[in-house]
Amino acid sequence: MEPQNIRLFVKTGCGWCDAAEEWLAEHDIKYATINVSHDAKSFREMQELSGQTRAPVIEIDGEILADFGPEELEEFWQELTGGK
């Protein structure tokens, strides 16, 4: 089953965040982007979910991956989707 709720927490000027967005776009994955750079409430939510202040953080149907690159994102996606 394909994930239903995907949120990507990013910061302005974050190269890792840009790489995560590129990976998601290349795989035609729909997601919501939440920029925490100027939104204290979203920043706190990201911190509570991930236990840290670094971005990117992705939440996929309640599962969290924090401070990652494209390789880790691909592995996380494969684990959650059974290789799809």
C-alpha positions in Angstrom: 0.0 0.0 0.0 1.3 3.4 -0.9 1.9 5.9 1.9 -1.0 8.4 2.3 0.5 11.2 4.5 3.9 12.5 3.6 5.3 15.7 5.1 8.8 17.0 4.5 10.2 19.5 7.0 12.9 21.7 5.4 14.9 24.9 6.0 15.7 27.6 3.6 19.1 27.2 2.0 19.5 23.6 3.1 21.2 21.5 0.4 20.1 18.2 2.0 16.6 19.5 1.9 16.9 20.4 -1.8 18.3 16.9 -2.4 15.3 15.3 -0.6 12.8 17.3 -2.6 14.6 16.3 -5.8 14.5 12.6 -4.9 10.8 12.8 -4.1 10.1 14.6 -7.4 12.2 12.1 -9.4 10.1 9.3 -7.9 6.8 11.2 -8.5 5.9 11.1 -4.8 3.4 13.7 -3.6 4.2 15.3 -0.3 3.6 18.5 1.7 6.6 20.8 2.3 6.8 22.5 5.6 9.5 25.2 5.8 10.5 25.6 9.4 12.9 28.5 8.9 10.4 31.2 9.7 7.7 29.2 11.5 8.4 28.6 15.2 5.4 26.3 15.6 6.4 24.0 12.7 10.1 24.1 13.9 8.9 22.9 17.4 6.8 20.2 15.8 9.8 19.0 13.7 11.9 19.0 16.8 9.3 17.0 18.8 8.9 14.4 16.0 12.6 13.9 15.3 14.3 14.8 18.6 16.6 17.2 16.9 16.8 20.6 15.2 18.4 19.5 11.9 16.6 19.3 8.6 15.4 17.6 6.5 12.9 15.5 8.5 10.3 13.4 6.7 7.2 11.9 8.2 5.6 9.1 6.2 2.4 7.9 7.7 3.7 8.5 11.2 7.2 7.1 10.6 10.1 9.6 11.0 13.4 9.9 9.2 15.6 12.8 10.3 18.8 14.4 9.1 19.2 12.3 6.0 20.5 12.2 2.4 19.0 10.7 -0.7 20.5 7.2 0.0 18.9 7.0 3.4 15.6 8.3 2.1 15.6 5.7 -0.6 16.3 2.9 1.9 13.6 4.3 4.3 11.1 4.5 1.4 11.8 0.9 0.3 11.3 -0.4 3.9 8.0 1.4 4.2 6.6 0.4 0.8 8.0 -3.1 0.5 10.3 -2.1 -2.3 7.8 -0.1 -4.5 
